[in-house]
Amino acid sequence: MSTAAAPSTRTGLVLADLLPASRVRDAALVLGGAALTGLAAQIAVPVPGSPVPVTGQTFAALLVGTALGAGRGLASLAVYALAGLAGVPWFANGSHGIAPSFGYILGMLLAAAVVGALARRGTDRSAWRTAGTMVLGSAVIYAVGVPYLALSTGMSASAAVAAGLTPFLVGDALKAALAMGVLPTAWKFVGRR
């Protein structure tokens, strides 16, 4: 009986670690994660009564953090945020700069680091643990985004929750369900190789 686990299933690794290590790989992953987040942000559906649309951006940010790990995930979302601040039109609906929804982007920075650290502990290997990781990541995004929305618009806390949290819960549940399928399946696939 062997006590060594297959490299693809050992904790301490994230999916990106399965690629040959180099600085070029890390730079490409960071830039690719930023680009993926920017592309996903263009999938935007307006929410009546809210300055914040439903986007694919949060799903991409959580997926990037989980797949790349805390350091590269944080770096990727930092590139995304800084480029958007510098004028790259890749925030929701092709926007850039600081807007009432910018707090969600700041929350995504933190969430990418949190879910990346959890993924390194193996929380992206099973459906239910992946769901928990995604829910925690979403909570981090809201913990920054909703107060920022309230401060930047002058909304009360309850109005910010109504406009910047409640309408997004069903979509976040769907995104978590998608991640429950994608991430554990990716690990199963690489485990067979």
C-alpha positions as CSV (number, residue, x, y, z in Angstrom):
1,M,0.0,0.0,0.0
2,S,1.5,3.3,-1.1
3,T,1.3,6.3,1.2
4,A,2.1,8.8,-1.4
5,A,-0.8,10.6,-3.0
6,A,-0.9,11.3,-6.7
7,P,0.5,14.8,-7.4
8,S,-2.7,16.1,-8.8
9,T,-4.7,15.3,-5.6
10,R,-2.2,16.5,-3.0
11,T,-3.3,19.4,-0.9
12,G,-0.9,22.3,-1.1
13,L,-1.4,22.6,-4.9
14,V,-3.8,24.6,-6.9
15,L,-4.7,23.8,-10.5
16,A,-2.1,26.3,-11.9
17,D,0.6,24.5,-10.0
18,L,0.1,21.5,-12.4
19,L,1.7,23.5,-15.2
20,P,5.5,23.6,-15.6
21,A,6.8,26.2,-13.2
22,S,8.4,29.4,-14.5
23,R,8.1,33.2,-14.2
24,V,6.7,33.3,-17.7
25,R,3.9,30.8,-16.6
26,D,3.1,32.9,-13.6
27,A,3.0,36.2,-15.6
28,A,0.8,34.6,-18.3
29,L,-1.6,33.2,-15.6
30,V,-1.9,36.5,-13.9
31,L,-2.5,38.4,-17.1
32,G,-4.9,35.7,-18.4
33,G,-6.8,35.8,-15.1
34,A,-7.2,39.6,-15.4
35,A,-8.3,39.2,-19.0
36,L,-10.8,36.5,-18.2
37,T,-12.3,38.7,-15.4
38,G,-12.5,41.6,-17.9
39,L,-14.2,39.5,-20.5
40,A,-16.6,38.0,-17.9
41,A,-17.5,41.5,-16.7
42,Q,-18.9,42.2,-20.2
43,I,-21.7,39.7,-19.5
44,A,-23.8,42.2,-17.6
45,V,-27.5,42.3,-17.0
46,P,-28.9,45.5,-15.4
47,V,-30.8,45.2,-12.1
48,P,-33.8,47.5,-11.8
49,G,-33.2,50.0,-9.0
50,S,-29.5,49.1,-8.6
51,P,-26.4,50.8,-10.0
52,V,-24.7,47.3,-9.9
53,P,-25.5,44.9,-12.7
54,V,-25.4,41.1,-12.5
55,T,-22.1,40.1,-14.2
56,G,-19.9,37.1,-14.8
57,Q,-17.1,39.1,-13.2
58,T,-17.5,37.7,-9.7
59,F,-17.6,34.1,-10.9
60,A,-14.4,34.8,-12.9
61,A,-12.7,36.4,-10.0
62,L,-13.5,33.5,-7.7
63,L,-12.5,31.0,-10.3
64,V,-9.2,32.8,-11.0
65,G,-8.4,32.9,-7.2
66,T,-9.2,29.2,-6.8
67,A,-7.3,28.0,-9.9
68,L,-4.3,30.3,-9.4
69,G,-3.9,30.4,-5.7
70,A,-3.9,33.3,-3.3
71,G,-0.8,35.1,-4.6
72,R,-1.4,34.8,-8.3
73,G,-5.1,35.3,-7.8
74,L,-4.6,38.5,-5.9
75,A,-2.1,39.7,-8.4
76,S,-4.4,38.9,-11.3
77,L,-7.3,40.9,-9.7
78,A,-4.9,43.7,-8.9
79,V,-3.9,43.9,-12.5
80,Y,-7.6,43.9,-13.5
81,A,-8.4,46.7,-11.0
82,L,-5.4,48.9,-11.8
83,A,-5.9,48.6,-15.5
84,G,-9.5,49.5,-15.2
85,L,-8.6,52.5,-13.1
86,A,-6.1,53.5,-15.7
87,G,-8.8,53.5,-18.4
88,V,-9.0,50.0,-19.8
89,P,-12.8,49.6,-20.5
90,W,-13.2,46.2,-19.0
91,F,-15.3,46.7,-15.9
92,A,-19.0,45.9,-16.2
93,N,-20.6,47.2,-19.4
94,G,-17.2,48.4,-20.8
95,S,-16.8,51.0,-18.0
96,H,-13.6,52.0,-16.2
97,G,-12.5,54.2,-13.3
98,I,-14.2,54.5,-10.0
99,A,-17.9,54.0,-9.8
100,P,-20.4,53.0,-7.1
101,S,-19.7,49.4,-7.9
102,F,-15.9,49.7,-7.5
103,G,-16.1,48.3,-4.0
104,Y,-17.1,45.0,-5.4
105,I,-13.9,45.0,-7.4
106,L,-11.9,45.7,-4.2
107,G,-13.8,42.9,-2.6
108,M,-12.8,40.6,-5.5
109,L,-9.2,41.3,-4.7
110,L,-9.6,40.0,-1.2
111,A,-11.9,37.2,-2.2
112,A,-9.4,35.9,-4.8
113,A,-6.8,35.7,-2.1
114,V,-9.2,34.0,0.4
115,V,-10.5,31.3,-2.0
116,G,-7.0,30.8,-3.4
117,A,-5.7,30.1,0.1
118,L,-8.6,27.7,0.7
119,A,-8.0,25.9,-2.6
120,R,-4.4,25.3,-1.6
121,R,-5.9,23.4,1.3
122,G,-7.9,21.3,-1.1
123,T,-11.3,22.9,-0.8
124,D,-11.8,22.8,-4.6
125,R,-11.6,19.0,-4.8
126,S,-15.2,18.2,-3.9
127,A,-18.5,19.7,-4.9
128,W,-19.7,20.7,-1.4
129,R,-16.4,22.1,-0.2
130,T,-16.2,24.0,-3.5
131,A,-19.6,25.4,-2.8
132,G,-18.6,26.5,0.7
133,T,-15.5,28.2,-0.8
134,M,-17.5,30.1,-3.4
135,V,-20.1,31.2,-0.8
136,L,-17.3,32.5,1.5
137,G,-15.7,34.3,-1.5
138,S,-19.0,35.9,-2.4
139,A,-19.5,37.0,1.2
140,V,-16.0,38.7,1.2
141,I,-17.0,40.5,-2.0
142,Y,-20.3,41.7,-0.5
143,A,-18.6,42.7,2.8
144,V,-16.5,45.2,0.9
145,G,-18.9,46.0,-2.0
146,V,-22.1,46.8,-0.1
147,P,-20.6,49.3,2.4
148,Y,-18.7,50.9,-0.5
149,L,-22.0,51.2,-2.4
150,A,-23.7,52.8,0.6
151,L,-20.8,55.3,1.1
152,S,-20.4,56.2,-2.5
153,T,-24.1,56.8,-3.2
154,G,-25.3,58.1,0.1
155,M,-27.7,55.1,0.5
156,S,-28.6,53.8,3.9
157,A,-27.2,50.4,4.9
158,S,-30.6,48.7,4.3
159,A,-31.0,50.4,0.9
160,A,-27.5,49.3,-0.1
161,V,-28.3,45.7,1.0
162,A,-31.5,45.9,-1.0
163,A,-29.8,47.3,-4.1
164,G,-26.4,45.6,-3.8
165,L,-26.8,42.2,-2.2
166,T,-30.4,40.8,-2.3
167,P,-30.9,40.9,-6.1
168,F,-27.7,38.9,-6.6
169,L,-28.2,35.9,-4.3
170,V,-29.9,33.7,-6.8
171,G,-27.2,34.4,-9.4
172,D,-24.5,33.7,-6.8
173,A,-26.1,30.4,-6.0
174,L,-26.0,29.5,-9.7
175,K,-22.4,30.5,-9.9
176,A,-21.5,28.4,-6.9
177,A,-23.4,25.4,-8.5
178,L,-21.4,25.9,-11.7
179,A,-18.1,26.0,-9.7
180,M,-19.2,22.8,-7.9
181,G,-19.1,21.1,-11.2
182,V,-16.2,22.8,-12.9
183,L,-13.4,22.7,-10.3
184,P,-13.8,19.1,-8.9
185,T,-14.2,17.9,-12.4
186,A,-11.0,19.6,-13.4
187,W,-9.2,17.8,-10.5
188,K,-10.7,14.5,-11.5
189,F,-9.6,15.0,-15.1
190,V,-6.0,15.8,-14.2
191,G,-5.9,13.0,-11.6
192,R,-6.6,10.5,-14.4
193,R,-3.7,11.8,-16.5
